[in-house]
Amino acid sequence: MSPPALPADVATVVSRAIAEDLRGGDLTAELIERTTQAVARVVAREPATLCGRAWFDETFRQLDPRVAVTWHATDGAQIAADSVVCELRGRARSIVTGERTALNFLQTLSGTATATRVYADLVAGTRTRILDTRKTLPGLRLAQKYAVRCGGGENHRIGLFDAVLIKENHVAAVGSVGEAVAAARRQSPNVMIEVEVENLAQLREALASDADRIMLDDFALDDMRTGVALRDAHGGKRQELEASGSVDAAKLKAVAATGVDFISIGAITKHVRAVDFSMRFA
């Protein structure tokens, strides 16, 4: 399967990362003669789902476009421990200057993709799909959402601008689930409207509303099953159901078995454990 479309802000994100690291120059790289050429290899020290090639490449494009990067795997590919994922050829100074910034992107985004793949594989064969959330690393939202897609998940809304998600504080401020959804539909008639509910009484109210999706927040498994049955028996608009709140790998299959359409997991972007890659001169 081909990798998903890249976000538009790759160059901008990389430029900021280089600026915070480099400033006036790389003092240590000046130990190396300017004309010295090198070959370097990036090795995965553990199994992973690869992600972040564009950010890695862009780092060296901005630092020194004469550095050539040859990849042996695509974004979204499963890579084995001790495999060489890419080789670099060019000025040694440029390679060591870009090493940490490039690897930071590769490790972080591969970490997100790898975590997502674990969850996506656990629900394979069910009707349930894995969603990300807005709990992303500041400045890396579009990159991490790309990584989620590389790992087999799907994106929830990108930000506050492209969908309505009515949560408990919105409901409390407006008055009720039904009133909040009706107000959202009047204000934003052409976007997806989702409402969070915390119990079956609120779910029944949401099912009678014009919401497109209903988030079951911290529902017990029995209540999720009841919620799916209520939705399936409801004679009006068929609303998607999304389970959310403290869903980890241990309970993922049980949640999917209730029949919900989506499970949103903030941990895949928030609790990132970087994949271990190393770069060494050949």
N, C-alpha and C positions, 0 to 999 in steps of 0.2 A: 504494500500500500504506500502511495506517495505521501510525503509529509504534508501537513496542512499549510495554507498560505501564511507567509511570514507577516508579522505586524509591521506597521509603517515606521515605527520609531527606533528601529535597530541602530541606525547610525547615531542618532541623538543620545540614546542610552549609553552606547559605547564611548562616545565623545566625553560624556560626563565622567565615566569611570576612568578613562585615561587621564583626564584633567586632575582628578583628585589624587591620583597616584604619582603622576609625572611632574607636574608644575614646571619648575625650571630645568629639569633634566634628570637623567638617571646617573647618579654619582658613581655607583658601583660598576655600571656597564662601561664607564670610561677606562676601567682597567684593561679592557679588551681593545686590541688594535682595531681602528675603524674599518679596515679592509678585510679583516678575518671573516671567512665564510664558515658556515656550520650546517650540519644536518641534525635535526632533533626529532625524536619520536615521542608521541603521547601514548601512554600505556594505561589501560584500565586495570586497577588493582582488585576489582571485584565485579561480579556480574551486574549489569545495569541495562536500562533503556536509554539509549543515547539521545541527547538533545542539546542544542546550543551551537551548532556549526556556524550559523550565520553571524552570531555575536563573536565567536572565536575568529572567524575570517575577517570580520570588520575591524577587529582590534589591530591586526597586522596590516590591513589595508590602510588604516589611518596612520599607523606608525611608520610603515615602510612597505609600500606596495610591491617592492621587489621580492619580499618574502613569499615563497610559493608554498601553499598548503595542499597536500594530497590526502584525501579522506578514503578510508577503507570501509566505512559504514555510513548509512544515512540516518537522519533524525527519525526516531521511532523504532530503530532496529535494536534487537536484543544483542548485547555484546557480552562476551565471556571474560572471565578474569584472566589477566595477563595478555590480553589481545592488544595489538597496536591499532589504535583508532585513526591516527593520522601521522603524517610526516611533514616536517617543515625544512625548507632549504632557503638559505639566504644569509644576510649579515648576522654574525653571532650577536653583536650588540643589540640589534633590533629584536632578535628572538628572546634574549633574556629580559629585555625591557618589557616586552608584551606578555611574557610567560604568565605572570600572576593574574593580570586582568583577564586574559583569555581563558585561563583555567578556572577562574572564579565563575565566569558565565557557564562554562561547560559543566562544572561540578554542580552548581546550583540548579540549573535547568534540567540536567540529567537526574538530579535528586527528585525533583518534582515529577518528571515523567516516570521514573522508576516506581515511586510511591503510588502514582495513579494506576500504573499497570497492575500492581498487586491487587488493588481494589477492583479494577475492571475485570480482571481474570476471575475473581471470586464470584462475580455476578453473571459471568458468561452463561448463556443459555436461559436466562430469565428475561422477563420483560423490563427489568430495572436497569437504568443507566446512571453512571456516576457523574455528578456535577461538582464543579469547583464553587468557590464563594469569592467575596471581596476581601477575604483575609489573606492578602498578598503582601509581599515585601515591598515597601515604598519604592517607587520608581521602576519596579520590575513587573507591574501588573500584566501588561500585554505579553511580555516574555513568558511569564509563568502560565498564563492562560494558553499560550501556544504550546508550552510543555505539557499541559494537561491533555491537549488534543493528541500530542505525540504519544502519550501514554494510554490512549484509548478512552479517555473521559470526554465529557462535553462541557462547554462553558455555560455558566449561569449568566446573568447580566454582566456587562463589562464594568459598569459604574452606576452612578445614581441617575444618569441621563438617558439610558436606553430602555428602561423597564421600570415598572412600579412594583415595589415590594412593601406591602403594608405590614408592619410589625406591631408588637404589643403596645409600644408607646404611641404609635400613630392611632391605633384603635382607641386607646384611652383618651387621647386628645380630641378625637372626632366624636366619639360617643358609642359606636358599636361597629362590629365587623361589617354589617350590611351598609350602614351609612358611609363608612370609609371606602368601601368598594364602589358604591354609587358615585361618590364625589370624585374618586380617581377616574372612573369611566367618563364622567363629564369633562374633566380637566384634560385627560390624555386618552382620547378615544381610539388611537391607532397603535398603541403599544401593548405589550403583554402586561397583564395585571395579576399579581400574586398576592395572597393574603396569608399571613401566619395565624394559625389557631392553636390553642393550648389545651383544648378539651373537646369532647364529642358535641357538647351543646354549641360551641362556637363553630365546629365543623358543619353542623346542620344549617346554621345561619349562613355560612360561606357557600354551601351547596345551593342555597336559594338565591345567591347573588350572581352577579355577572363576572365574577373572577374567572380567569383562565386557568389558574393553578392555585392549589392550596397546599401550604406548608404545614405538615404535622410536626409541631415542635415538641421534642422530648416525649413523644407518645410511647406508652408501653406497647409491647407486641400485640397483646390482645386488642387494645384500642386501635392499633393500626389495621388489624384484620377487620374489625368492626367498621372502621372508616372506609376501607376499600369496598366492603359490602354495601354500605350506605351510598357511596358514590355510584357503584354499579347498578344499584336499584333506583337511583334517582332518575326521574323521567325527563329532566331538562337538559341543559348544556352539560356535556361530559367534560368535567374538569380534571386536569392532571393532578396527581398527588405526589408530593415530595416529602420524604422523611428527612428530618434534620435534628441535630443535637446529640452529641456524644456517641456517634456511630463509629466503632472501630472495626478492625479486621475480624475480631473474634465474634462479633454479632452481625456482621454484614450479611451473611447468607440468610440468617433468620429474618432480617428486615426485608430483604429482597423477596423472600418466600411469602410475605404478606400480600404481595401484589402491587406495591406502590410503583409508580412510574420512574421516580428518580430518588436517589439518595445524595444529598449534598454533604461534602466533607471538607471542612476548612483545613484540616490537618495536611492535606496534600500540598498546599501552598504555604501554610503558616509554620508547620513543624518540619522544616526542610532539613534533611540530613544529606549533606553534600556527598556525591559519589567520589570515591578516591581515584583520581587520575594523577599521573606524574609525567613530567616532561624531562627527558634526558638527551644530552648530545650523544650522537652515535660514535 
